[in-house]
Amino acid sequence: MIDQMANLNLSMLVELSRDNSDAPAQFEKLNQFLIRRRCTFSGEPMPTLLKPNFISPKQNRILQHTVEKISSALNKLIKLYLEDQKVRSIMRFSKIEEELFKIEPHYSFALVISRLDAFMNDYEIKFLEFNCDSPAGTAFSDVLEEGFREIMNSYSFLGQWKLEYINRQELFFQALRSCYKEFRQAHPHFPEKPTIAIVDWDDLPTADEFVLLKEFFEAKGLKTIITSPQRFRIEGDNMVADGEKVDLIYRRVITRELIEKFDQVQDFVNGAKNHLACMCNPFRSFIVGNKKILDLLTDQRFHHIYDRDELEVIRKTIPWTRVLAEVKATYNGYLVDLHRFVIDNKDKLVVKAASSYGGKDVFLGCETEQQTWEAVVDKHIASEEWVVQEYVSIPQEIFPEIDGKVNLKLKKVNINPFAFNGKYGGTISRVSDKSIINVSAGGGIVPTMSVVRKKDLE
């Protein structure tokens, strides 16, 4: 099936690069569609390329299985963190963070929405980090797929293929509704139809996604506002923002940034603490968004909390990762001095800040000068707030760049599956010329589509 994917990719690239190809016009049409549908980043159409990342049904099944097993394991780790001082001493969160994590959400699965970032080489998946605090992209992904669906209808060779499309906004909505229903069991005075607040800072480059989600939720019959955490007030037993009583919060604001403005958001935090609204994701989801969690997943001291399938997926999908510290560590069965080992083996390692996001504070040893590498390691090893990870080979695929004409270029690709209440919710892919693949760092997003030949379904 991998060969079939290669043939499909080749067929599309040949079609796009024909002398009489209308690819430039199609790409312009796609960009105009994205602007019209508010799929934008800093006011410009979401950066993309005119080819999806095609995956086979088998790859899709593997993604679903691994995402759901890892999501289950992460939810168990959150519970372990809250109960086990050994785990808390490894993670070393601040006192304010600890207090936020204690807020009981009153629903059972803490990861209402998560995005698990990985590399997929054929049938092998390696997770590099988990975006569990408050990931974006559900509505943008749906709009992007819708735009591609219009464009791809014009390619006759695709008529022999069945393409799978996923409505992530619907899956997210169902996850929110499920959590709110569970929350209401503890707080039956809340209305059956909640007013939703989408909460983040004002004037963000991804703010258009909030508008898309507001439109989707309101089409479902639920009043929705877009607001910021500073605009919340506690009035009696109610959380109020912009004059509206709020029952259900979609928290897009990142926990770490919230703490930086903690004195400005006290009503927002206290309202959540006193269960004056149901908040998704809860603050405790931030625990497993920290990259140290990949070290904990492979720590045998805590393997008793997982079932056999979860342990097998952890073994296969989590690359060797350790908290960067002055300690002894095992690597491929050998006990090593971690500091000396990291200094001496940069070409097969990566170091990165445990709590950073957006592709910041990441150093690939194979792309870093030895002197710089040593300086970074020496600077951060004492803090125990960085991790070292085994380098994972980056998948590459040819994509078309269009600037008046079609240029075929080899790009680096990662895959970013969503999970809603621990259930697989489709995936997107990001592509870049750079090894650190991120939209804010110059990358682009393309749909990830599971495809199968129609004749194979007969």
C-alpha positions, 0 to 999 in steps of 0.5 A: 500500500505504501507503493500505491501512495508513492504512485498517487503522489507521483501522479499528482505531481506529474499532473501539477507540473504539466506544461498546460497545467492550471495549477497556478490558477488553482492555487490562487483559487485555493488561497482566495477560498481560505481568505473568504472562509477566514482560514488565515494566519496574521491576516494572510491565507493559511500557508499551504501547498497544492498537494495533500499528504496522502496516507494509506488506510493501514497507516490511518489505522495505525495512527488511530490505534497509537493515538488512542493508546497514548492518549489513555496513557497520558490521562493515567499519567495526569492522575499519577502526577496528582497522587505521587510525590516522586512524579511531581518532584521530577516535573518540578512545576511551580506552586501556582501551577500546582494549585491550578492542577488541583482544580477538579474539572468534574469530568473523567478525561482531562484531555478534551482536545489534544494534538500529538506531534509525530514523524511517520516513516512508512508504518513507524510513528515516533511522537516528539511532543504532545500539545495538550494544554490548549492546541489550535487547528480544528476549524482551520483543518476542516476549512483547508480540507474543504478548499482542497476538496473543491480543487481536487475535484478537477483532477480526473485521475483522482476519480479512481480513489476514495478520499476520507474527509473528517469533520473535526469541529463536529468531533470537538463539539461532541467532546465538549458536550460530553464533558459538559454533560458529565460536569452537570451531574455534579452541578445540576443547576447548570442549563442543558444548553450552555453559553460557550466562551472561547477564551484567549488573548485579544489580537492573536494571529490565529484569531479567525479560528475563533470566529469559525468555531463560534459560527459552528457552535451557534449553528448547533444552537449554542450561544457563543462569545469570543472573549479574553480572560481579563474580561471575566467577572464573578457576579454572585454564583456566575461567571460573566464575560462581556455582559454574558453569563458563561456556562462552558469555557473553551480555554484556548489561552495557554496556562504558562501565558496565563500565569505571566498575567496572573494578577489580571485574571483572578476572576477567571481562575477563581471562577474555574476553581469554584466551578462557576463554569465547566472549563475545557481543557482543564489546567491539569492538561498542561502537565502532559504538555511538558516534554519531560513527560516523554521521559516519564512514559518510558520510566519503568518505575511507573509502568504498573499504571498502564495496560499491555497495549499501552506499554507496547505502543509506548515502547514503539512510539516514544523515542529515548528521552531524558530530563537533561541533568547531572545524572547517570542514565541508561542508553541502549542498555548501557549506563552513561554519565548523561552530561558527558554522553550528550556532549560527545554524541550531539549528532544523534541527539536533540536538546529542547526546553521542556515547556516551550512551544511553537518550535522555540528553544530546539537544537538539533545536534546534527545541525548545531556546531559543537561549541554552540551545542556544548554551551547550550547543554552547559547552560541548561543542565543545572536547571533540569528544565530541558530534555535530551531526545534521540534524533528521529529521522525526518520524513521527506516528500516532494511538494509543489511550490507555486510562484507563477509556475510550479516548482517541485521541492523536497520538503520535510514533513511531520504529522499532527493527529488530533484526539478528542476525549482520547479518541482519534480525530483525524490529522493534519501535516506540516511541511517545511524546508527546515528541520524544525517544522512549525507554521510560526517558523515559516512552515505550511499546513496541508491536509492529511488524507487517508485514500484507497483505490475504489477497486480495492473496495469492491 
